[in-house]
Amino acid sequence: MTPAASIDVPVWLRDHYTLVDAGRIDDYRADFADDVELQFGHAPAVQGVGPVAERLAEGHRRHAMSHTFEHVWQSGETTIVEFTVEYRYPDGRRETTPAVTIIDRRDGRITSLRIYLDRLRGTE
């Protein structure tokens, strides 16, 4: 996780994505509320810590990743994040793509992650 110059990133968000980029799902799943819901673009949503962690683990098995914060907006318990994400695949390929994630929290834990990104053809 890398912040773009002069981006004010809340500590909780920076810490969460440091764990995401390290592939430490067993650690960052603690940030999720029991009823967390994950939505990746047009894919079916999944709900609950176990199913959400498994969906995210699928991505970690396919590629490493690093997020660069471009913009962060907060309103109440909702945070909107614009990233540049670099994916690194076992075969040496790299893909960089823009992404936006909308995060809702309750009592300091993530209740909803809605992730929107533009994947290149052949990399899904």
N, C-alpha and C positions, 0 to 999 in steps of 0.2 A: 504494500500500500504506500503510495507516494502522494503527498498533496501538491497540487499546482501552487505556484508562488502566491502568497498572500490570501489563501483560502482559509477561512475560519471553519475548522472541522471540529465538532464537539468531541470531547475525549472518548465518550462511549462508542461513537461511530468509528473513530480512528482505531480504537482497540479492537472492535469487532472485525474490521476489515484487515487488520494486521493478522488476526487468526485465520480469516478466510484465505488470505494470500499464502499463508504458511500451510494451508490444507489441514488445519487442526479442527476438524469437524467435531470431535469429541469435546473440545474446549468451547468452541463458539456456539454449540447447540444450547449451552447454559444460558445464552442471551434470549432464548425463545420462551414465550409463554406456553403453557401446556396446550392451548388451543390455537397455536400459530397457524397461519395459512400462507402458502407459497403459491404464487402465480408467475409462471415464466411465459410472457407473451401470450400466444394463442394455445399453449399446452393446457391440459386440464389442471385445475388447482388441486393441491393436496393439503390436508389439514392434520394437525397433531405433530408433536415433536418427532416421533419416530418416523412417520412417512416423509416429513419435510427433510429431516437429516439424511434419510436414504436418497431422496431425490438430489440433494446437494452433493452427497458422496459420489453419486454417479458421475457428476461433472468432474470432481476431483480425480476420479479414476481415469477419465479420458484425457485430461490436460491439467497442467499447472496454470496459474493465472496471477496477474497482478493488476490492481486497480489504482488509477490515478484520479484523485478528486479534482474535478473541474469547477463545480459549483455545488453549494449546499444551501438549501432553504428550509426553514423550520417554521411551523405554525402549530402551536399547542403540542400535541403528541404525534404530529405528522412531520416527517422529514423527507424531503425530496433531494436526491443526490444525482448529479450528472457526473459520469465517469468516462474515462478512456480505459478500456480493459485490454490487456494483452494476454492472449492464450498461447501457451507453449505446449506443443504436442510431442509425444514420445519419438515420432519420426523426424523431429527437428523443425517441422513447420511452425511458423508463428503467425498469429492473426491479431490485429489490433482493430477494435471496433468501439464506437460510442455506445453508451448505455445510460439508461435512467432507471433508478430504483426508488419506489415510494415505500416508505417504512412507517408503519403505525406502531405505537408503543402504548402500553398500559402498565403503570407501576414500575417503569424502568425496563420492562421486558418487551421484546418484539412480538406483536400480535399478527402482523401482516407484512409480507414482502411481496411487492409487485415489481417484477423485473422486465424491462423492455430493452431489447438490443437488436442491432442489425447485423445478423450473421452473414458471412460470405457464403456463396453457393458451395456445397460440398463439405461444409465444416460442421453441420449440425449433428 
